[in-house]
Amino acid sequence: MSSAPTCAQVLMRLLREYQVEKVFGIPGVHTIELYRGLPGSDLQHITPRHEQGAAFMADGYARASGRPGVCFLITGPGLTNAATAMAQAYSDSVPMLVISAVNRREDLGMGRGRLHELPRQSDASRGFCIWQHTLTQAEQLPEVIARAFQLLSSSRPGPVHIEIPIDLFSASMPGRLEDYRASPQPQLPAAGAGGMATATEWLQGAERPAILLGGGAQAAGAEATRLAEKLAAPVFLSLAAKGVVDERHPLCGGANLSFDCARARVENADVILAVGTELAETDRNLVRDNYAFKGRLIRVDIDPAQLVCNARPDLAICADARETLKQLDDTLSARGEGVRKVAEEELAQILRDCRGEWWDGSEARFPWVEALRAALPEDGILVTDSTQLAYNTNHALPLYSPRSHLTCTTGYGTLGFALPAAIGARLSGGREVLALIGDGGLMFTLGELAVAVEQQLPLPILVWNNAGYGEIRDFMDEAEVPQEGVNLRTPDFVALARSFGAEGCRIDKPEQLGSAVAEALNRKTPTLIEITAP
């Protein structure tokens, strides 16, 4: 370049240096100069129809790929529109980088009634971000971006919010654009020798060990599987860890900790290895009572605060999940094929017993769960919203690979997640994606269907149409509360999909699902498949 690069140009350069490929955002009058930096940056910009959709797309992109999702937001309403999706990402520890504009530096805190002004915009995001920073000098940008990516890659992830005053986007930066480089990423923390020795001793001597995996173990599936085989230990998954260990494996108990029979096996283990899990009620699908562990509890987490949250450990290891499991695998000896066979048979019986604990209405939905598993490609990604059928798939639909279960049914528990998150997931790589959402939740983010059409995504969108907020309706009936606000007038979803340029069809039998999904995956446009709920 013949002239000094601007702050906006350096930002785009640094994002590419940190391997960012796509950004999700809606331009506004305050970000015109930011967008001047996009041409020639090799970044692909995706335009959602609402900033909440932008952050949900970034969330889905991050969960599916393991790389941070990135949003560009305008000052004020851009940030507050995205707040719910950012809070969902915070609750589920999803890496997200949010770049927003903020008013000019001389206007900050002055209350002059400027366009999009918030009295303290930075305060708005602090409650649901792992770090928030306001840029005050353009020259600070490389260090601030480096800090953001260090946090996103080497600690418990979540949203990072960087706000840039609008007068800085066009500010000149020193040097040449090509001089700006990414900082080296840190080595992930490993467990200390003393903690590893104790963990090895306890696990090697255990007669009835059990392994619990949470979302923090997403990258450790192979290591967890090998360790389970050595220890002849059942592996149970939080909903955030569903698919981390292949649920067809005879030692995998799936995400079934909501059921008493599975929970009892964990509580009665003599040594429990809990890795990357909060041990929270949302991990157990809202079973409120916490575990009553009778044996020794070993907790492994990259976040030191989580090591003592919800359950007091007997041994706390603050380290990377994958590296810790790899170290344990290197030091432990196998217990033998006979012991492993007994453990597999015991777990198979536990899983059969779980079937007897399902809540009312589940039996009518099980054929749909089975049809959905048959329709989903083996390494496909299932993205679910808070809807009745999804609560069944959480437990009854087995998944076979990591990053294949993206759900908002736990944690912050919003509605409207599945459609935009599925778009983000599909844009993250070559894996097939299937979205499952209710008729009520779909209306939260329906406009994002236009983005899937624009991007020509072969995306099946299953709409579980029970004409309202069915789960809440059931809870009202159970509590003998008159139904109020839960019965909805639904549109003609098929006609609505076609008005966007998508395909649409309506089915009412599980045996129709396979062909509908197969046809959808072969199109170059999304397909809305409306299911009339039984």
Disulfide bonds with the S-S distance in Angstrom:
none
